[in-house]
Amino acid sequence: MATHLNPEKEKGDAALNKGDVALNDVTLNDVIFETRNLNINAVRGDGSELPIIKSVSFKVRRGEVVALIGESGSGKTTISLSALGYCKPGLKFAGGEALLLGQDVSRMATDDLRPIRGEKVAYLAQSAAATFNPSLRLNEQVTEAPVLHGSKTQAEANAKALELYKALELPSPETIGTRFPHQVSGGQLQRLMAAMALCGDPDLLVLDEPTTALDVTTQIEVLKAFKSVIKEEGAAAIYVTHDLAVVAQIADHIVVLYNGEVKEAGPVDVIINDPQHPYTKKLMNAIKPLPESGQGDDDTSDHLRDDAALKAISVSAGYGVGKDGKPAITVLRDVNVSIERGKTVGIIGESGCGKSTLARVFAGLLPPFEGELKLDGNPLAASLSDRSRDELRKVQFVYQMADTALNPKQRIKHILGRPAQFYGNANGLSVKDQVNKLLEMVELPVQFADRYPHELSGGQKQRVNLARALAANPEVVLCDEVTSALDTIVGANVIELLKRLRRETGVSFVFISHDLSTVASFADEIVVLYAGRVAEQGPVDKVLSPPYHPYTRLLISSVPEPRIGWLEEAVATDEAASGIAGNVELTSVGCPFVSRCPMAIDGVCDTQAPPRRTADQKHLIECHREINELV
């Protein structure tokens, strides 16, 4: 892979091109996309320019997946969008070339690019839910581009779509196109987005973090489908990600980016197994360890009290109103969770398992129809509207997406000052002092108080999101997937911040996530939810050591390892064969995991609710199998 670097760069730059020679020997016809000394600048308000992308060069050949990796702000997405001849608002192509099939798309007019986009090059965004129109049927959207461009008739596009549905291993391929987006799961929608991109037979796919927000089992499913279809279709792909474990499964070559510059590039096995540049080594060191016992924080009981900070007792909750007055759809069933003062309880499970619903119950946003909540040993009103100001203060919520949680029209000092004033009765100078204290607490400069959210990076916005919750001086903070959209290094920094706050203030955290590795490094206790029921719960070291509930075993075995060949090994396991392709289905009869369980007992698991077994101390497993069978 040809790269052009300044020879005076820091130590490690000279060793970046193992494997480059082989790439440079290909003929021009093999090269689908190539950047040659590509430069992209940001245009300031006064007309001056700031270099953003600096002399980046690499090639993508047919049948290849080239991964662009680096932290947020490294230029990954900006470079990948150059393949469509596109620059984000405020940016401009400032030099070099972006060659798609030999044509420099960086110099082409929009009218000339229109027939190329979607036909020669297709873009897959991170969020499939935001990509699809909720009011149109899936097949209409999947086939739209080739029909609109005139490259296929509707009948030809339908035939191609059906072929892709089968190749992507979508359920009921003959009829899935008649559904609406909300009628399929997140993983299925992500694969349908791939079908939409591939329907026009593009030469190049640009995949921008397509699995970042997916749970681990769905991620395996999507990666396997993407990998096989890209090879079968003979397309090439640029894969934008910050996750090196994912890169090891799907990429052929890696380009490591930092601050708009290539730091290292080469075949995936060289970069993964023998990184040379200090920054690449830093990325490798930031890979989350596989979830296993013994990697959590040092346990401390400094902040413990006689009563738990927050407790759910036999809680059941759902949505809608049924004929009997109970919810039309019951999501949570008989959930018992206790959050001790100064401790962290991790709630894990796939999408649809009820994690966020449990957080909404704790916050008072969704009153349970059965069971009770207790705060510091006292009954806690089920509904937000019935809670006192002090009860509201003690339980705070940090939402997943800081971009949508923060008001874009308010400065940071107003975003943080309002809860400080509401809960602390602070005013005037004291509000300013509290805002500065909160910014220092989340390790942000006090000068950020005068900024707007759009002037901050993703990690900085998430820290402001957290600071707003801390402004109330809470006892329990509910964190709903707060690191899922952050890159590995920024996410790790946020987790370290939460650990420090827990030690210093005694605040308790409910950490909701599908990322078992992050939960394992941060939580004191893990609650494994499946279809609204507690499949397993207990101290981290107990839950991550045998005996496991079969669902816990599936989750652990689905966490990607940063080594080539792991994906193929993972999909060949018994857990994968029975469980990965399944969907979470809410049921009131039997064990909800029965259709995906390799250990299911016919006539028992599908008809009877599983008993609650005690494995060791506080370690509980709900399963029809005896504990010794689960080891």
C-alpha positions as CSV (number, residue, x, y, z in Angstrom):
1,M,0.0,0.0,0.0
2,A,1.7,3.2,-1.2
3,T,2.0,5.8,1.5
4,H,3.9,9.1,1.4
5,L,5.2,10.3,4.7
6,N,7.5,13.1,5.9
7,P,10.8,11.4,6.8
8,E,11.2,13.7,9.8
9,K,8.1,12.2,11.5
10,E,8.4,10.8,15.0
11,K,10.0,7.4,15.7
12,G,8.2,4.6,14.0
13,D,7.2,6.3,10.8
14,A,10.2,4.8,8.9
15,A,8.9,1.3,9.5
16,L,5.4,1.6,8.2
17,N,5.4,-0.2,4.9
18,K,5.9,-3.8,5.2
19,G,3.9,-5.3,2.4
20,D,3.7,-2.1,0.3
21,V,5.7,-3.6,-2.6
22,A,3.2,-6.2,-3.4
23,L,0.5,-3.6,-3.5
24,N,2.4,-1.4,-5.9
25,D,2.9,-4.2,-8.4
26,V,-0.8,-4.4,-9.3
27,T,-2.1,-3.1,-12.6
28,L,-4.2,0.1,-12.8
29,N,-7.3,-2.1,-13.7
30,D,-7.1,-3.8,-10.3
31,V,-7.2,-0.6,-8.4
32,I,-10.8,0.5,-7.7
33,F,-9.9,3.6,-5.6
34,E,-6.7,5.4,-4.8
35,T,-5.7,8.6,-3.0
36,R,-2.5,10.3,-4.1
37,N,-1.2,12.9,-1.7
38,L,-4.8,13.9,-0.8
39,N,-5.1,17.2,1.0
40,I,-8.4,18.6,2.5
41,N,-8.6,21.9,4.3
42,A,-11.1,23.5,6.7
43,V,-12.1,27.1,5.7
44,R,-12.2,29.5,8.6
45,G,-14.7,32.3,8.9
46,D,-12.1,34.9,7.8
47,G,-11.3,32.8,4.6
48,S,-8.0,31.4,5.9
49,E,-7.5,27.6,5.7
50,L,-6.5,24.9,8.2
51,P,-5.1,21.6,6.9
52,I,-7.3,18.7,8.0
53,I,-6.1,15.8,5.8
54,K,-2.4,16.0,4.9
55,S,-0.9,14.2,1.9
56,V,-2.7,10.8,2.4
57,S,-2.0,8.1,-0.1
58,F,-3.4,4.5,-0.3
59,K,-4.9,2.1,-2.7
60,V,-8.0,-0.2,-2.7
61,R,-8.0,-3.2,-5.1
62,R,-11.0,-5.2,-6.3
63,G,-12.0,-7.9,-3.7
64,E,-10.1,-6.1,-0.9
65,V,-11.2,-4.5,2.3
66,V,-9.0,-1.6,3.4
67,A,-9.6,-0.4,7.0
68,L,-9.1,3.2,8.0
69,I,-8.5,3.2,11.8
70,G,-7.8,5.9,14.4
71,E,-9.4,7.9,17.1
72,S,-12.3,10.3,16.6
73,G,-11.0,13.4,14.7
74,S,-8.3,11.4,12.9
75,G,-9.9,12.0,9.5
76,K,-11.2,8.5,8.8
77,T,-14.7,9.6,7.7
78,T,-13.4,12.7,5.8
79,I,-11.0,10.6,3.8
80,S,-13.6,7.9,3.1
81,L,-16.1,10.4,1.8
82,S,-13.6,11.6,-0.7
83,A,-14.3,8.4,-2.6
84,L,-17.8,9.9,-3.3
85,G,-16.2,13.2,-4.3
86,Y,-17.8,14.7,-1.2
87,C,-16.5,17.1,1.4
88,K,-18.4,18.0,4.6
89,P,-19.6,21.6,4.9
90,G,-16.7,23.9,5.7
91,L,-14.1,21.7,4.1
92,K,-12.6,21.7,0.6
93,F,-10.3,19.6,-1.5
94,A,-6.9,21.4,-1.4
95,G,-4.7,19.2,-3.4
96,G,-3.8,15.7,-4.5
97,E,-6.1,13.2,-6.2
98,A,-9.0,10.9,-5.2
99,L,-9.2,8.4,-8.1
100,L,-12.2,6.2,-8.5
101,L,-11.7,3.8,-11.4
102,G,-9.1,6.2,-12.7
103,Q,-11.3,9.4,-12.5
104,D,-10.4,12.1,-10.1
105,V,-13.7,12.6,-8.3
106,S,-12.3,15.4,-6.1
107,R,-12.4,17.7,-9.1
108,M,-15.8,16.7,-10.6
109,A,-18.9,18.8,-10.5
110,T,-22.0,17.6,-8.5
111,D,-23.9,16.9,-11.7
112,D,-21.1,14.6,-12.9
113,L,-20.9,12.9,-9.6
114,R,-24.6,12.1,-9.3
115,P,-24.6,9.0,-11.6
116,I,-21.4,7.7,-9.9
117,R,-22.8,7.9,-6.4
118,G,-24.8,4.8,-5.6
119,E,-23.8,3.1,-8.9
120,K,-19.9,3.1,-8.8
121,V,-19.5,3.8,-5.1
122,A,-22.0,3.3,-2.3
123,Y,-22.0,4.6,1.3
124,L,-23.1,2.7,4.4
125,A,-23.7,4.9,7.4
126,Q,-23.3,3.9,11.0
127,S,-27.0,4.2,11.8
128,A,-29.2,2.0,9.7
129,A,-32.3,3.3,11.6
130,A,-31.5,6.8,10.4
131,T,-30.8,5.6,6.9
132,F,-34.2,4.1,6.1
133,N,-37.4,5.9,5.6
134,P,-39.8,4.5,8.3
135,S,-42.9,5.0,6.0
136,L,-41.6,3.0,3.0
137,R,-41.4,-0.7,2.7
138,L,-37.9,-2.2,2.7
139,N,-37.7,-3.5,-0.8
140,E,-38.7,-0.2,-2.3
141,Q,-35.8,1.4,-0.6
142,V,-33.3,-1.3,-1.3
143,T,-34.0,-1.2,-5.0
144,E,-34.5,2.5,-5.4
145,A,-30.9,3.5,-6.5
146,P,-30.4,1.2,-9.5
147,V,-34.0,1.8,-10.7
148,L,-33.6,5.6,-10.3
149,H,-30.2,5.5,-12.1
150,G,-31.7,3.4,-14.9
151,S,-29.1,0.6,-14.6
152,K,-31.8,-2.0,-13.7
153,T,-35.5,-2.4,-14.3
154,Q,-37.7,-2.9,-11.2
155,A,-37.9,-6.6,-11.9
156,E,-34.1,-6.9,-12.3
157,A,-33.6,-4.9,-9.1
158,N,-36.1,-7.1,-7.2
159,A,-34.2,-10.2,-8.4
160,K,-30.9,-8.7,-7.3
161,A,-32.3,-7.8,-4.0
162,L,-33.7,-11.3,-3.4
163,E,-30.3,-12.7,-4.2
164,L,-28.7,-10.4,-1.7
165,Y,-31.2,-11.2,1.0
166,K,-30.3,-14.8,0.7
167,A,-26.5,-14.1,0.6
168,L,-26.8,-11.9,3.7
169,E,-28.7,-14.7,5.4
170,L,-31.8,-12.6,6.2
171,P,-34.8,-14.5,7.5
172,S,-37.7,-15.2,5.0
173,P,-35.8,-13.6,2.1
174,E,-38.8,-13.9,-0.2
175,T,-41.0,-11.7,2.1
176,I,-38.7,-9.6,4.2
177,G,-38.8,-6.8,1.6
178,T,-42.5,-6.3,2.2
179,R,-41.9,-5.2,5.8
180,F,-41.3,-1.7,7.2
181,P,-38.0,-0.8,8.9
182,H,-39.5,-1.0,12.4
183,Q,-40.6,-4.6,11.8
184,V,-37.0,-6.0,11.7
185,S,-34.2,-6.1,14.2
186,G,-31.2,-3.8,14.3
187,G,-28.8,-6.4,12.9
188,Q,-31.3,-7.3,10.1
189,L,-31.7,-3.6,9.3
190,Q,-27.9,-3.2,9.1
191,R,-27.7,-6.1,6.6
192,L,-30.6,-4.6,4.6
193,M,-28.6,-1.4,4.4
194,A,-25.8,-3.5,2.9
195,A,-28.2,-5.0,0.4
196,M,-29.4,-1.4,-0.5
197,A,-25.7,-0.4,-1.2
198,L,-25.0,-3.6,-3.2
199,C,-28.1,-3.7,-5.2
200,G,-26.7,-1.3,-7.9
201,D,-23.5,-3.5,-8.2
202,P,-21.1,-0.8,-7.1
203,D,-17.4,-1.2,-7.5
204,L,-16.6,0.3,-4.1
205,L,-18.4,0.2,-0.7
206,V,-17.6,2.8,2.0
207,L,-18.6,1.2,5.3
208,D,-18.5,3.9,8.1
209,E,-18.6,2.2,11.5
210,P,-21.4,-0.2,10.4
211,T,-21.2,-2.4,13.5
212,T,-20.2,0.1,16.3
213,A,-23.7,0.3,17.9
214,L,-24.5,-3.4,17.5
215,D,-24.5,-5.9,20.3
216,V,-21.8,-8.7,20.1
217,T,-23.9,-11.5,18.7
218,T,-25.5,-9.2,16.0
219,Q,-22.0,-7.9,15.2
220,I,-20.7,-11.4,14.4
221,E,-23.8,-12.0,12.2
222,V,-23.3,-8.7,10.3
223,L,-19.5,-9.1,9.9
224,K,-19.8,-12.6,8.5
225,A,-22.4,-11.5,6.0
226,F,-20.4,-8.4,4.9
227,K,-17.3,-10.4,4.5
228,S,-18.8,-13.1,2.3
229,V,-20.9,-10.8,0.2
230,I,-18.0,-8.4,-0.6
231,K,-15.9,-11.4,-1.8
232,E,-18.7,-12.9,-3.8
233,E,-19.8,-9.7,-5.4
234,G,-16.1,-8.8,-6.4
235,A,-16.5,-5.4,-4.9
236,A,-13.9,-3.4,-2.9
237,A,-14.5,-1.7,0.4
238,I,-13.2,1.0,2.7
239,Y,-14.0,0.1,6.3
240,V,-14.0,3.0,8.7
241,T,-13.7,1.9,12.4
242,H,-11.8,2.5,15.6
243,D,-12.2,-1.2,16.7
244,L,-9.0,-3.2,15.9
245,A,-10.7,-6.5,17.0
246,V,-13.3,-6.0,14.2
247,V,-10.6,-4.9,11.7
248,A,-8.8,-8.2,12.3
249,Q,-11.9,-10.1,11.1
250,I,-12.8,-8.3,7.9
251,A,-9.9,-6.2,6.6
252,D,-7.1,-7.2,4.2
253,H,-5.0,-4.0,4.8
254,I,-5.0,-1.3,7.4
255,V,-4.2,2.4,7.2
256,V,-3.6,4.0,10.6
257,L,-4.5,7.6,10.8
258,Y,-3.8,10.3,13.4
259,N,-4.6,14.0,13.0
260,G,-5.2,13.6,9.3
261,E,-1.9,11.8,8.6
262,V,-1.0,8.2,7.8
263,K,1.1,6.9,10.6
264,E,1.4,3.3,9.5
265,A,0.0,1.1,6.8
266,G,0.3,-2.5,5.6
267,P,-1.3,-6.0,5.6
268,V,-3.6,-6.7,8.5
269,D,-1.5,-9.5,9.9
270,V,1.6,-7.2,10.0
271,I,-0.3,-4.3,11.7
272,I,-2.1,-6.6,14.2
273,N,0.9,-8.8,15.1
274,D,3.9,-6.5,14.6
275,P,2.9,-2.8,14.8
276,Q,5.9,-0.5,14.5
277,H,4.6,3.0,15.0
278,P,4.1,4.2,18.7
279,Y,0.6,5.4,17.9
280,T,-0.4,2.0,16.4
281,K,1.0,0.4,19.5
282,K,-1.1,2.7,21.6
283,L,-4.3,1.7,19.7
284,M,-3.4,-2.0,20.2
285,N,-2.9,-1.4,23.9
286,A,-6.3,0.2,24.1
287,I,-8.1,-2.9,22.8
288,K,-10.5,-4.0,25.5
289,P,-9.4,-7.2,27.2
290,L,-11.6,-10.2,26.8
291,P,-14.2,-10.4,29.6
292,E,-12.8,-12.7,32.3
293,S,-12.7,-12.8,36.0
294,G,-10.1,-10.8,37.9
295,Q,-9.9,-7.6,35.7
296,G,-12.3,-5.3,37.6
297,D,-11.4,-2.4,39.8
298,D,-10.1,-3.0,43.4
299,D,-13.1,-3.5,45.6
300,T,-13.7,-0.9,48.3
301,S,-16.4,-0.7,50.9
302,D,-15.6,2.8,52.1
303,H,-19.0,4.2,51.1
304,L,-21.2,1.2,52.0
305,R,-24.3,1.8,54.2
306,D,-26.8,-0.5,55.9
307,D,-29.3,0.0,53.1
308,A,-28.7,-0.2,49.3
309,A,-28.7,3.1,47.5
310,L,-31.3,1.8,45.0
311,K,-33.2,-1.5,45.0
312,A,-35.7,-3.1,42.7
313,I,-37.8,-5.9,44.3
314,S,-39.8,-8.3,42.1
315,V,-40.3,-5.6,39.4
316,S,-42.4,-6.2,36.3
317,A,-43.0,-3.5,33.7
318,G,-44.1,-3.1,30.1
319,Y,-45.7,-0.8,27.5
320,G,-49.3,-0.2,26.3
321,V,-52.5,-1.1,28.1
322,G,-54.0,-4.5,27.9
323,K,-57.6,-5.7,28.6
324,D,-56.8,-6.6,32.2
325,G,-55.2,-3.2,33.0
326,K,-51.7,-4.6,32.8
327,P,-49.3,-3.6,29.9
328,A,-50.1,-5.0,26.5
329,I,-46.5,-6.0,26.2
330,T,-44.7,-7.1,29.3
331,V,-40.9,-6.5,29.0
332,L,-39.5,-7.0,32.5
333,R,-40.6,-10.0,34.6
334,D,-39.8,-10.4,38.3
335,V,-36.5,-8.5,38.2
336,N,-34.5,-8.1,41.5
337,V,-31.5,-5.8,41.5
338,S,-29.7,-4.1,44.4
339,I,-27.2,-1.2,43.9
340,E,-25.0,-0.7,46.9
341,R,-23.6,2.7,47.8
342,G,-20.3,3.4,45.9
343,K,-20.7,0.3,43.7
344,T,-21.4,-0.3,40.0
345,V,-24.0,-2.8,38.7
346,G,-23.5,-3.7,35.0
347,I,-26.7,-4.6,33.1
348,I,-25.9,-6.5,30.0
349,G,-27.8,-8.2,27.2
350,E,-28.6,-7.9,23.5
351,S,-30.9,-5.2,22.0
352,G,-34.5,-5.9,23.1
353,C,-33.5,-7.6,26.3
354,G,-35.0,-4.9,28.5
355,K,-31.8,-3.0,29.7
356,S,-33.1,0.5,28.9
357,T,-36.6,-0.4,30.1
358,L,-35.0,-1.3,33.5
359,A,-33.2,2.1,33.6
360,R,-36.5,3.9,32.8
361,V,-38.1,2.1,35.7
362,F,-35.3,3.2,38.1
363,A,-35.6,6.8,36.8
364,G,-39.4,6.8,37.2
365,L,-40.0,7.3,33.5
366,L,-41.9,3.9,33.3
367,P,-43.7,2.9,36.5
368,P,-43.7,-0.9,37.1
369,F,-47.1,-2.6,37.3
370,E,-45.7,-5.1,39.9
371,G,-43.0,-4.9,42.5
372,E,-41.5,-2.0,44.4
373,L,-38.5,0.4,44.4
374,K,-36.5,1.5,47.4
375,L,-34.1,4.4,47.8
376,D,-31.8,4.3,50.8
377,G,-34.1,1.7,52.3
378,N,-37.2,3.9,51.9
379,P,-40.1,3.3,49.4
380,L,-39.5,5.2,46.2
381,A,-42.5,6.5,44.2
382,A,-42.8,4.5,41.0
383,S,-43.6,7.6,38.8
384,L,-41.4,10.6,38.2
385,S,-44.3,13.0,38.8
386,D,-44.8,11.6,42.3
387,R,-41.2,11.9,43.5
388,S,-39.9,14.7,45.7
389,R,-37.2,17.0,44.5
390,D,-34.7,15.3,46.8
391,E,-35.7,11.9,45.3
392,L,-35.3,13.3,41.8
393,R,-31.9,14.7,42.8
394,K,-30.6,11.3,44.1
395,V,-31.3,9.3,40.9
396,Q,-29.9,10.9,37.7
397,F,-29.9,9.6,34.1
398,V,-27.0,9.9,31.5
399,Y,-28.3,9.3,28.0
400,Q,-26.5,7.3,25.3
401,M,-26.2,10.0,22.7
402,A,-24.8,13.3,24.0
403,D,-25.5,14.9,20.6
404,T,-29.2,14.6,21.2
405,A,-29.2,14.9,25.0
406,L,-27.5,18.4,25.0
407,N,-29.4,21.5,23.8
408,P,-27.4,22.7,20.8
409,K,-28.5,26.3,21.4
410,Q,-27.3,26.6,25.0
411,R,-23.8,27.2,26.2
412,I,-22.2,24.7,28.5
413,K,-22.5,27.0,31.4
414,H,-26.3,27.1,31.0
415,I,-26.6,23.3,30.5
416,L,-24.7,22.7,33.7
417,G,-25.9,25.7,35.6
418,R,-29.6,24.9,35.4
419,P,-29.5,21.6,37.3
420,A,-27.0,23.1,39.8
421,Q,-29.5,25.9,40.4
422,F,-32.6,23.7,40.5
423,Y,-31.2,21.2,43.0
424,G,-28.7,23.3,44.9
425,N,-30.5,26.6,45.1
426,A,-27.3,28.3,43.8
427,N,-27.4,31.6,42.1
428,G,-25.1,34.4,40.8
429,L,-21.5,33.7,41.3
430,S,-22.1,30.4,43.1
431,V,-23.6,29.0,40.0
432,K,-20.5,29.9,38.0
433,D,-18.3,28.4,40.7
434,Q,-20.3,25.2,40.6
435,V,-20.1,25.0,36.8
436,N,-16.3,25.4,37.0
437,K,-16.2,22.7,39.7
438,L,-18.2,20.3,37.6
439,L,-16.0,20.9,34.5
440,E,-12.9,20.2,36.6
441,M,-14.6,17.1,38.0
442,V,-15.0,15.6,34.5
443,E,-11.6,16.8,33.5
444,L,-12.6,19.6,31.1
445,P,-11.1,23.1,31.0
446,V,-13.2,25.8,32.7
447,Q,-13.0,27.8,29.5
448,F,-15.4,25.3,27.9
449,A,-18.2,26.9,29.9
450,D,-18.7,29.5,27.2
451,R,-18.7,27.0,24.3
452,Y,-21.7,25.4,22.6
453,P,-22.0,21.6,22.3
454,H,-21.1,21.5,18.6
455,E,-17.7,23.0,19.5
456,L,-16.8,19.9,21.5
457,S,-15.6,16.4,20.4
458,G,-17.8,13.4,21.0
459,G,-15.9,12.4,24.2
460,Q,-16.0,16.0,25.5
461,K,-19.8,16.1,25.0
462,Q,-20.2,12.9,26.8
463,R,-18.3,14.3,29.8
464,V,-20.6,17.4,29.8
465,N,-23.5,14.9,29.6
466,L,-22.1,13.2,32.7
467,A,-21.4,16.5,34.5
468,R,-25.0,17.6,34.1
469,A,-26.1,14.5,36.0
470,L,-23.4,15.1,38.7
471,A,-24.7,18.7,39.1
472,A,-27.5,17.3,41.2
473,N,-25.0,15.6,43.6
474,P,-26.8,12.3,43.0
475,E,-26.5,9.0,44.9
476,V,-27.2,6.8,41.8
477,V,-26.3,7.6,38.2
478,L,-28.0,5.5,35.4
479,C,-25.6,5.3,32.5
480,D,-27.3,4.0,29.3
481,E,-24.7,2.9,26.7
482,V,-22.6,6.0,27.4
483,T,-19.5,4.7,25.7
484,S,-21.0,2.7,22.8
485,A,-20.5,5.6,20.2
486,L,-17.0,6.5,21.4
487,D,-13.7,5.3,20.1
488,T,-11.7,2.9,22.2
489,I,-9.3,5.4,23.7
490,V,-11.9,8.0,24.5
491,G,-14.3,5.4,25.8
492,A,-11.5,4.0,28.1
493,N,-10.9,7.6,29.4
494,V,-14.6,8.0,30.2
495,I,-14.6,4.7,32.2
496,E,-11.5,5.8,34.1
497,L,-13.3,9.1,34.9
498,L,-16.3,7.1,36.2
499,K,-14.1,4.9,38.4
500,R,-12.4,8.0,39.9
501,L,-15.8,9.7,40.6
502,R,-17.0,6.5,42.3
503,R,-14.0,6.4,44.6
504,E,-14.0,10.1,45.5
505,T,-17.7,10.8,45.8
506,G,-19.3,7.4,46.7
507,V,-21.8,7.7,43.8
508,S,-23.3,4.4,42.6
509,F,-23.6,3.6,38.9
510,V,-26.0,1.4,37.0
511,F,-24.0,0.8,33.8
512,I,-26.1,-0.4,30.9
513,S,-24.3,-1.9,28.0
514,H,-24.0,-4.6,25.4
515,D,-20.2,-4.4,25.7
516,L,-19.3,-7.2,28.1
517,S,-15.6,-6.2,28.1
518,T,-16.3,-2.7,29.4
519,V,-18.7,-3.9,32.0
520,A,-16.2,-6.6,33.2
521,S,-13.5,-3.9,33.8
522,F,-15.8,-1.5,35.6
523,A,-18.7,-3.3,37.4
524,D,-18.8,-4.9,40.9
525,E,-21.8,-7.0,39.9
526,I,-23.3,-8.1,36.6
527,V,-26.9,-8.7,35.8
528,V,-27.5,-10.6,32.6
529,L,-30.9,-9.8,31.1
530,Y,-32.6,-11.9,28.5
531,A,-36.1,-11.1,27.2
532,G,-36.8,-9.1,30.3
533,R,-35.7,-11.8,32.8
534,V,-32.6,-12.1,34.8
535,A,-30.8,-15.1,33.3
536,E,-27.8,-14.7,35.6
537,Q,-26.5,-12.2,38.2
538,G,-23.8,-12.0,40.8
539,P,-20.3,-10.6,41.4
540,V,-18.3,-10.0,38.3
541,D,-15.7,-12.7,39.0
542,K,-18.5,-15.3,39.6
543,V,-20.5,-14.4,36.5
544,L,-17.4,-14.5,34.2
545,S,-16.2,-17.9,35.5
546,P,-18.0,-21.2,35.0
547,P,-20.7,-22.2,35.7
548,Y,-22.4,-19.9,33.1
549,H,-26.0,-19.6,32.0
550,P,-26.0,-20.7,28.3
551,Y,-26.8,-17.1,27.3
552,T,-23.9,-15.7,29.3
553,R,-21.6,-18.2,27.6
554,L,-23.0,-17.1,24.2
555,L,-22.2,-13.4,25.0
556,I,-18.7,-14.2,26.3
557,S,-17.9,-16.3,23.2
558,S,-19.1,-13.6,20.9
559,V,-16.7,-10.8,22.0
560,P,-14.2,-10.4,19.1
561,E,-10.6,-11.2,19.6
562,P,-7.9,-9.1,17.8
563,R,-6.6,-12.0,15.8
564,I,-7.1,-13.2,12.2
565,G,-9.4,-16.2,11.9
566,W,-11.3,-15.6,15.1
567,L,-14.6,-14.9,13.2
568,E,-14.5,-18.2,11.4
569,E,-13.8,-20.1,14.6
570,A,-16.5,-18.3,16.5
571,V,-19.3,-19.0,14.0
572,A,-18.4,-22.7,14.0
573,T,-19.0,-23.1,17.8
574,D,-22.2,-24.8,19.2
575,E,-23.2,-21.5,20.9
576,A,-22.9,-19.7,17.6
577,A,-24.7,-22.3,15.6
578,S,-27.8,-22.2,17.8
579,G,-27.7,-18.7,19.2
580,I,-26.1,-16.0,17.1
581,A,-28.7,-15.8,14.3
582,G,-31.7,-15.9,16.7
583,N,-33.8,-12.9,17.8
584,V,-34.8,-11.9,21.3
585,E,-38.5,-12.9,21.8
586,L,-40.6,-11.9,24.8
587,T,-42.7,-14.8,26.1
588,S,-44.7,-15.7,29.2
589,V,-44.3,-19.4,28.7
590,G,-41.2,-21.4,29.4
591,C,-37.6,-20.1,29.1
592,P,-37.4,-17.3,26.5
593,F,-33.9,-18.5,25.5
594,V,-35.1,-22.0,24.6
595,S,-35.0,-21.5,20.7
596,R,-31.4,-20.4,20.8
597,C,-30.0,-22.7,23.6
598,P,-27.7,-25.6,22.7
599,M,-28.6,-27.2,26.1
600,A,-32.4,-26.9,25.9
601,I,-34.5,-29.8,27.2
602,D,-37.5,-30.6,25.0
603,G,-40.8,-30.6,26.8
604,V,-39.3,-28.7,29.8
605,C,-37.6,-25.5,28.7
606,D,-40.3,-24.6,26.3
607,T,-43.2,-25.2,28.8
608,Q,-41.9,-24.3,32.3
609,A,-40.3,-21.1,33.7
610,P,-36.7,-21.9,34.7
611,P,-36.0,-22.3,38.4
612,R,-33.6,-19.8,40.2
613,R,-30.5,-21.7,41.3
614,T,-27.7,-20.6,43.6
615,A,-24.3,-21.3,42.2
616,D,-22.1,-19.7,44.9
617,Q,-22.7,-17.0,47.5
618,K,-24.7,-14.3,45.6
619,H,-24.3,-15.9,42.2
620,L,-27.8,-16.8,40.8
621,I,-28.6,-18.6,37.5
622,E,-32.1,-19.2,36.1
623,C,-31.9,-22.5,34.2
624,H,-33.5,-25.9,34.1
625,R,-30.1,-27.5,34.0
626,E,-28.3,-28.4,37.2
627,I,-25.4,-26.2,38.2
628,N,-22.9,-29.0,37.6
629,E,-24.2,-29.3,34.0
630,L,-23.3,-25.7,33.3
631,V,-19.6,-25.8,34.2
